[in-house]
Amino acid sequence: MNKSLITCSPDVMGGTPVFAGTRVPVQTLLDSLEAGETIDDFLEGFPTVSRRQVVAFLEEAKDRMVASVL
């Protein structure tokens, strides 16, 4: 995963992967999408995360999934 996109530090949220520059766990985005919320809903609730970060994360996750089945 792109280090400038997601960070993990024991000093931030106990080492939970978060969007860089925020305290917002990546899992929160995934949970929101799984619950049927839109990206806009997520961004409204977590304004410290940018749309660019969300889209880049989802694109990288997609690329990794596709690569893993090839």
Contacts in CASP RR format, 6 or more apart in sequence:
PFRMAT RR
TARGET T0000
AUTHOR 0000-0000-0000
METHOD contacts of the structure
MODEL  1
MNKSLITCSPDVMGGTPVFAGTRVPVQTLLDSLEAGETIDDFLEGFPTVS
RRQVVAFLEEAKDRMVASVL
1 17 0 8 1.000
1 60 0 8 1.000
2 56 0 8 1.000
2 60 0 8 1.000
3 20 0 8 1.000
4 20 0 8 1.000
5 19 0 8 1.000
5 20 0 8 1.000
5 53 0 8 1.000
5 56 0 8 1.000
5 57 0 8 1.000
5 60 0 8 1.000
6 17 0 8 1.000
6 18 0 8 1.000
6 19 0 8 1.000
6 20 0 8 1.000
6 26 0 8 1.000
6 57 0 8 1.000
7 17 0 8 1.000
7 18 0 8 1.000
7 19 0 8 1.000
7 20 0 8 1.000
7 21 0 8 1.000
8 15 0 8 1.000
8 16 0 8 1.000
8 17 0 8 1.000
8 18 0 8 1.000
9 15 0 8 1.000
12 18 0 8 1.000
12 23 0 8 1.000
13 23 0 8 1.000
13 25 0 8 1.000
16 25 0 8 1.000
16 27 0 8 1.000
17 25 0 8 1.000
17 26 0 8 1.000
17 27 0 8 1.000
18 24 0 8 1.000
18 25 0 8 1.000
18 26 0 8 1.000
19 26 0 8 1.000
19 29 0 8 1.000
19 48 0 8 1.000
19 49 0 8 1.000
19 53 0 8 1.000
19 57 0 8 1.000
20 53 0 8 1.000
21 48 0 8 1.000
22 46 0 8 1.000
22 48 0 8 1.000
22 49 0 8 1.000
23 48 0 8 1.000
24 46 0 8 1.000
24 48 0 8 1.000
24 49 0 8 1.000
26 57 0 8 1.000
28 42 0 8 1.000
28 46 0 8 1.000
29 42 0 8 1.000
29 49 0 8 1.000
29 54 0 8 1.000
29 57 0 8 1.000
32 41 0 8 1.000
32 42 0 8 1.000
33 39 0 8 1.000
33 42 0 8 1.000
39 51 0 8 1.000
39 54 0 8 1.000
39 55 0 8 1.000
42 49 0 8 1.000
42 54 0 8 1.000
43 49 0 8 1.000
43 50 0 8 1.000
43 51 0 8 1.000
43 54 0 8 1.000
END
